């Protein structure tokens, strides 16, 4: 096992099994999500590009409703119970949707499914990475998080493939049960990671107040910068997403053809992201640092955005979407998650969840309303996104510098949570 992982990543003695369980957990988690993602995209087209800002606003409202409940649970439940509760409820709600739409999806059910998928995927993915940040030390995160993220991209390749080959056999409602089963299998793997490398603090609740996450973000310049990075990334991504929905609808494809197109886009995104995660992310973070890794994707994105401004057609939008999403998953996400190894445990479970859920969806809603208010054509959207990408690159560079200072500032506290790098992961 050790030799197998060492060929792909700088995996030290004693880390192979833990890395394998982490890889498998994210593989199953994103396979479960990507079973549903093409369906969500089709729901978005049916809702209508001119009304999508309302769907994003409802998603944000759903986040505001759920995050206090999550904060309440995180304050009272040990880590193992918190993971089981969140993943178990997610699977239960998906089963409930299966019952609701088994006889056919109504417009209300379509909107509800779009909103729920948009809510739950951020909650469970955020909690997954929180558990990873709680289980790996700073240096381990820089070496291993790229490969763990590659597990997610591998699963994200399986998900659309499962949807494409099985939707006619099991129906949309059957896919919901497939997704729920994959979520529960992912939970079992995450618990193996948590049990294999559990600090003493992990056996008791995080404690604190329900809304402590918002307070942490408001009072910590470091967390506030991470929040700004995610909001800005969401705004830029939403501008491109709305153009994709508008041009796909204008192409007058059938519902089946649109769903197939979205599945193919997901496959392209995840193939590229997998390569970046497995072969580039870890090495880039070790050699250039987290700041330059965060800055690389938005800087590169300015080139296809400029091409889109000159050639405002659907094919160009799809290229921008693939590059943006693949770079976000392949490089930005591993580097962003490594930032949270430099904060204390309560901030990992509460502030991180607020940032990854409420503030991310707030960025989506803001981007949606700005897109609707601006009324720009495709070329105008591309030109408007370029300054946002440049701002993202600058912010990523600044965060890399703050990360180094943050590691030094909290070294005593984080040593208590994660043993030093010289102590190999058990299990």
C-alpha positions, 0 to 999 in steps of 0.5 A, a space after each residue: 500500500 505504501 509503495 503504491 501511494 508513494 509513486 503518486 504522492 509524497 506519502 510517508 510511512 504510516 500514512 498510506 492507509 489513512 490516505 486510502 480511506 480519505 481518498 475512498 471517502 471523497 470518491 464516494 461522496 462526489 460520486 453520489 453528488 455527481 449522480 444528481 448534478 446533471 439533473 440539477 442543471 436540467 432543473 435550472 434550465 427548466 426554471 429558466 435562466 431569467 429566473 435563476 437568481 430567484 432559485 439562488 436566492 431560495 438556496 441562500 435562504 435554505 442555507 440561513 435556515 440550516 446553518 444555525 441548526 448545524 451550529 447547534 449540532 456542532 456545539 453539542 455532538 462529538 465529531 463522530 455523531 456530528 458526521 453520522 447525523 449530517 450524512 444520515 439526514 442527507 440520505 433520508 431527505 434524498 429518500 424523501 424526494 424519491 417518494 415525492 417525485 416517483 410519480 413525476 416531478 412537478 414544477 414545485 418539486 423541480 425547484 425544491 430539488 434544485 435548491 436542496 441539491 445546491 444546499 446539501 452538497 456544500 454542507 457535506 463537502 464542507 464537513 468532509 474537508 473539516 474532518 480532513 483538516 482535523 485529521 492531518 497536520 499542516 505539512 501533511 495537508 500540503 502533501 496529501 490534500 491534492 491526492 485526497 481531492 483526486 479521490 473526489 474527482 475520480 468519483 465525480 467521473 463515476 457519478 455522471 457515468 452512472 446517471 447516463 447509463 442508468 437513468 432510463 432503467 431506474 428513473 430520476 427517483 431511482 437515481 436519488 436512492 443511488 446517491 443516498 447509498 453512496 453518501 452512506 458508504 462515504 460516511 463509513 470511510 470518513 469514520 475510519 479516517 476519524 477513528 484512525 487519527 482522532 485527537 483527544 479533543 475529537 471525542 467531545 463536542 466542539 462546544 461554543 455558541 450556535 452562531 460562533 461561526 459568524 462571529 469567528 469570520 467577523 473578528 478574524 482577518 484571516 477567516 474574513 479573507 478566506 470568506 472574501 475569496 470564496 464569495 468573489 469566486 462564486 460571483 465570477 463563477 455565477 456570471 459564467 454559469 448564467 451565460 451557459 444556461 442562457 446559451 444552452 436554452 437558446 440552442 433549443 436542444 431537447 431535455 435529454 440532449 441538455 442533460 447529456 451535454 451537462 453530463 459530458 461537461 462534468 466528465 471533462 471537468 473532472 478528468 482535467 481536475 483529476 490530473 491537476 489534483 493527482 499530479 500538480 496540486 501537491 507539488 505546486 503547494 510544496 514548491 511554490 506555496 499556497 498563495 501562488 497555487 491559489 493565484 494560478 487558476 484565476 490568472 490563467 482564466 483571464 486568457 479564455 475569458 478574453 477569447 470569449 469576449 472576442 468570440 461570444 458563442 456557446 462553445 467558448 462559454 463551455 470551454 471557460 466553464 470547463 477550465 474554471 471548474 476544473 481549476 477550481 476543483 483541481 488547484 483552488 480547492 486543495 489549497 483553500 482547504 489547507 488554509 483551514 489547518 492553520 485555525 483552531 478546532 472550533 473555527 474548523 467546524 463552525 466558521 468554515 461551515 459558514 464560509 463554505 455554505 452561507 457565504 458561498 451561496 451568498 456569492 451565488 445569489 449576488 452574482 445572479 442578481 448582478 448578472 440580471 441587473 447588468 443585462 450584459 451580453 456574452 462578451 460583456 459578461 466575459 469582460 466583466 469577469 476578467 477584473 474579478 479573476 485578477 482580484 481573485 489572484 491578488 487575494 490568493 497571493 495575500 492569503 498565502 502570506 497570511 497563512 504562513 503567519 497564521 501557522 506560526 501564531 497558532 502553532 501551539 494550539 494546532 500541535 495539540 490537535 494534530 501531532 507534528 509531521 514527524 509523527 506518522 499517521 496511525 492506522 
